[in-house]
Amino acid sequence: MKVFSFLSVACIVFFLSGCMLPDQERAENQVPYADQMASVQTAVQQFQEDTGVLPINTFDEDTNLYQRYVIDFRQLIPTYMQEAPGSSFENGGVYQYVLVNVEEEPEVKVIDVRVMNEINTLTQRINDYRREHTYAPIKEALDHNLFALDFSALGYDEDPYIDSPYNETRLPLLYTNSGDIIIDYRVDLMELESDLDTPYETDTDLRSYLYEDAPFVPVFSVPYTYDNDDGIQYDTKFYENE
């Protein structure tokens, strides 16, 4: 399950380390402040200028796009930073710092590791269901290898959602043929579209619009494209693209 290659491990460490420690109740651990992100951005840029490479953890080629370039603060401390930001996972916070646009102009963004709680719970319920029935409780096919789940069959009284990092909306959870849980950001994309002066570009991955002016990357997502006739669409080739 390529989507979980980083955060599944991070989440285990996160919760075993005690997610209610006093340090994590401090405001600086809960918000990816602009000054913290700016300091990491400066450190990453200086490191790249000095070494010619980026200070990131190694990753598997199947790692999901927005979990691929995780910043390794061990490479930045103490030469480029005194310590990791207070909001960072490494310093008791709830955010994993990552890079986007690495081939052009690397930019610092974050992942909220708390999303793993709901996803791990759902994954466990699906695994329990599959052990009994040998298949997942699929409600309907939404696209190539992308499905809506029958949550009532999994014991939910109502469908679970993830709070959007972009708007005051709640995002559905979907399922792939590979057994990955996907957060569906179409609601956010539709809301953003209403605020744009021009339509989305066609033949481009719309997810970049989400984090263009926001600190968060759309973790656990699949690509979306825009069609002039049909609007926002799942990218039917997303397994090939990532």
C-alpha positions as CSV (number, residue, x, y, z in Angstrom):
1,M,0.0,0.0,0.0
2,K,2.1,2.8,-1.3
3,V,0.1,5.6,0.4
4,F,1.2,4.5,3.8
5,S,4.9,4.0,3.2
6,F,5.9,7.0,5.4
7,L,3.0,8.1,7.6
8,S,2.1,4.6,8.9
9,V,5.4,4.4,10.6
10,A,5.4,8.0,11.7
11,C,2.0,7.6,13.2
12,I,3.0,4.5,15.3
13,V,5.9,6.4,16.7
14,F,3.7,9.5,17.3
15,F,1.1,7.7,19.3
16,L,3.5,5.4,21.2
17,S,5.4,8.5,22.2
18,G,2.3,9.8,24.0
19,C,0.3,12.3,22.0
20,M,-0.9,14.0,25.2
21,L,2.5,15.1,26.4
22,P,2.6,18.6,27.9
23,D,4.9,19.9,25.2
24,Q,2.3,19.0,22.6
25,E,-0.3,21.1,24.3
26,R,1.7,24.2,23.6
27,A,0.4,26.4,20.9
28,E,3.7,26.3,19.0
29,N,3.2,22.6,18.5
30,Q,-0.3,22.8,17.0
31,V,0.2,25.4,14.3
32,P,2.7,25.5,11.4
33,Y,3.5,29.2,12.0
34,A,4.7,31.2,9.0
35,D,8.0,32.2,10.7
36,Q,8.8,28.5,11.4
37,M,8.1,27.5,7.8
38,A,10.2,30.4,6.6
39,S,13.1,29.4,8.8
40,V,13.0,25.9,7.4
41,Q,12.7,27.2,3.8
42,T,15.9,29.3,4.3
43,A,17.7,26.4,5.8
44,V,16.7,24.1,3.0
45,Q,17.8,26.6,0.3
46,Q,21.2,27.2,2.0
47,F,21.7,23.4,2.4
48,Q,21.0,22.9,-1.3
49,E,23.3,25.7,-2.3
50,D,26.1,24.3,-0.3
51,T,25.7,20.6,-1.1
52,G,23.8,20.4,-4.4
53,V,21.2,18.1,-2.9
54,L,18.1,18.4,-0.7
55,P,18.0,17.4,3.0
56,I,15.3,14.7,2.7
57,N,14.8,11.2,3.9
58,T,15.2,8.4,1.5
59,F,12.0,7.1,0.0
60,D,10.7,4.2,-2.1
61,E,9.8,4.9,-5.7
62,D,6.2,3.8,-4.9
63,T,5.8,6.4,-2.1
64,N,2.8,8.7,-2.7
65,L,3.8,12.1,-4.2
66,Y,3.2,14.3,-1.2
67,Q,4.9,11.9,1.3
68,R,7.9,11.5,-0.9
69,Y,10.1,14.5,0.0
70,V,10.1,14.5,3.8
71,I,12.7,16.9,5.3
72,D,15.4,15.3,7.4
73,F,16.2,17.8,10.1
74,R,19.2,15.8,11.2
75,Q,20.9,17.1,8.0
76,L,20.1,20.7,8.9
77,I,20.9,20.7,12.6
78,P,23.1,22.4,13.9
79,T,24.7,24.0,10.8
80,Y,21.6,25.4,9.3
81,M,19.1,25.4,12.2
82,Q,19.5,25.2,15.9
83,E,16.6,22.8,16.3
84,A,13.5,21.5,14.4
85,P,10.5,23.8,14.6
86,G,8.2,23.4,17.6
87,S,5.3,22.4,15.4
88,S,7.3,19.7,13.7
89,F,6.8,16.0,14.4
90,E,10.4,15.6,15.3
91,N,10.1,18.3,18.1
92,G,6.8,17.1,19.6
93,G,4.5,18.8,17.2
94,V,1.8,17.4,14.9
95,Y,3.3,18.4,11.5
96,Q,5.7,16.6,9.2
97,Y,7.6,19.1,7.0
98,V,7.9,18.1,3.4
99,L,9.0,19.7,0.1
100,V,7.0,20.2,-3.1
101,N,8.2,21.4,-6.6
102,V,11.6,19.8,-5.9
103,E,12.7,19.8,-9.5
104,E,12.1,23.5,-10.0
105,E,12.0,25.5,-6.8
106,P,11.7,23.4,-3.7
107,E,9.0,24.8,-1.3
108,V,8.4,23.9,2.3
109,K,4.9,22.6,3.2
110,V,3.5,20.4,6.0
111,I,1.4,17.3,6.6
112,D,-0.9,17.0,9.6
113,V,0.0,13.5,11.0
114,R,-3.3,13.5,13.0
115,V,-5.2,12.5,9.9
116,M,-3.7,9.0,10.5
117,N,-6.0,8.4,13.5
118,E,-9.2,8.1,11.4
119,I,-7.5,6.4,8.5
120,N,-5.9,3.8,10.8
121,T,-9.2,3.1,12.4
122,L,-10.9,2.7,9.0
123,T,-8.1,0.5,7.7
124,Q,-8.4,-1.8,10.7
125,R,-12.1,-2.2,10.1
126,I,-11.6,-3.0,6.5
127,N,-9.0,-5.6,7.3
128,D,-11.3,-7.2,9.8
129,Y,-14.1,-7.2,7.3
130,R,-11.9,-8.7,4.6
131,R,-10.7,-11.5,6.9
132,E,-14.3,-12.5,7.3
133,H,-15.7,-11.9,3.8
134,T,-12.5,-12.0,1.7
135,Y,-13.5,-8.7,-0.1
136,A,-13.9,-5.1,0.9
137,P,-17.4,-3.7,1.4
138,I,-17.6,-1.6,-1.9
139,K,-20.6,0.6,-2.4
140,E,-19.9,1.8,-5.9
141,A,-17.1,2.4,-8.4
142,L,-16.2,6.0,-8.8
143,D,-13.4,5.8,-11.3
144,H,-10.7,3.4,-12.5
145,N,-9.6,1.4,-9.3
146,L,-11.3,4.0,-7.0
147,F,-14.4,3.2,-4.9
148,A,-16.8,4.5,-2.4
149,L,-17.2,2.2,0.7
150,D,-20.3,0.8,2.4
151,F,-19.5,2.3,5.8
152,S,-22.6,0.7,7.4
153,A,-21.2,-2.7,6.7
154,L,-18.1,-1.6,8.6
155,G,-20.0,-0.8,11.7
156,Y,-20.2,3.0,11.2
157,D,-23.4,4.8,12.2
158,E,-22.5,7.6,9.8
159,D,-19.8,8.0,7.2
160,P,-16.4,9.1,8.5
161,Y,-14.9,12.3,7.2
162,I,-11.6,14.2,7.5
163,D,-11.6,17.9,8.4
164,S,-10.2,19.8,5.4
165,P,-7.0,21.7,6.0
166,Y,-8.1,24.2,3.4
167,N,-11.7,25.1,4.2
168,E,-14.4,24.5,6.8
169,T,-15.5,21.4,5.0
170,R,-15.4,17.7,5.6
171,L,-13.8,15.4,3.1
172,P,-14.9,11.9,2.2
173,L,-12.7,8.8,2.5
174,L,-12.4,6.5,-0.6
175,Y,-10.8,3.2,-1.3
176,T,-8.5,1.9,-4.0
177,N,-8.1,-1.5,-5.6
178,S,-4.7,-1.7,-3.9
179,G,-6.2,-1.3,-0.5
180,D,-5.3,2.3,0.1
181,I,-7.5,4.8,1.9
182,I,-7.8,8.1,-0.1
183,I,-9.0,11.5,1.1
184,D,-11.3,13.1,-1.6
185,Y,-10.4,16.7,-2.0
186,R,-13.0,17.5,-4.8
187,V,-15.1,19.6,-2.4
188,D,-12.1,21.8,-1.8
189,L,-11.3,22.0,-5.5
190,M,-14.8,23.0,-6.3
191,E,-14.8,25.7,-3.6
192,L,-11.5,27.0,-4.8
193,E,-12.8,27.0,-8.4
194,S,-15.6,29.4,-7.5
195,D,-13.0,31.9,-6.3
196,L,-10.7,31.7,-9.4
197,D,-10.8,34.5,-12.0
198,T,-10.1,31.9,-14.8
199,P,-11.0,28.2,-15.1
200,Y,-8.6,25.5,-14.0
201,E,-6.0,24.6,-16.6
202,T,-6.6,21.3,-18.4
203,D,-4.0,18.6,-18.6
204,T,-2.6,19.5,-15.2
205,D,-2.8,18.0,-11.8
206,L,-5.2,20.3,-9.9
207,R,-3.8,19.4,-6.5
208,S,-1.1,22.1,-6.9
209,Y,-3.9,24.7,-6.7
210,L,-4.7,23.6,-3.2
211,Y,-1.3,24.3,-1.6
212,E,-0.4,27.2,-3.8
213,D,-1.4,29.6,-1.0
214,A,-1.7,27.2,1.9
215,P,0.9,25.4,4.1
216,F,-0.7,22.0,3.7
217,V,-0.2,19.4,1.0
218,P,-3.2,17.2,0.0
219,V,-1.9,14.0,1.7
220,F,-3.5,10.6,0.8
221,S,-4.9,12.0,-2.4
222,V,-5.1,11.0,-6.1
223,P,-4.6,13.4,-9.0
224,Y,-7.4,15.4,-10.4
225,T,-7.8,17.0,-13.8
226,Y,-10.2,19.5,-15.3
227,D,-12.4,18.9,-18.3
228,N,-14.1,21.9,-20.0
229,D,-17.3,19.9,-20.3
230,D,-17.3,17.7,-17.3
231,G,-15.4,19.8,-14.7
232,I,-13.2,18.3,-12.0
233,Q,-12.4,14.7,-12.7
234,Y,-10.4,12.0,-11.0
235,D,-7.3,11.3,-13.1
236,T,-8.0,7.8,-14.4
237,K,-4.2,7.3,-15.0
238,F,-3.2,8.1,-11.4
239,Y,-1.5,4.8,-10.8
240,E,0.7,5.5,-13.8
241,N,1.3,9.1,-12.8
242,E,2.5,8.2,-9.3
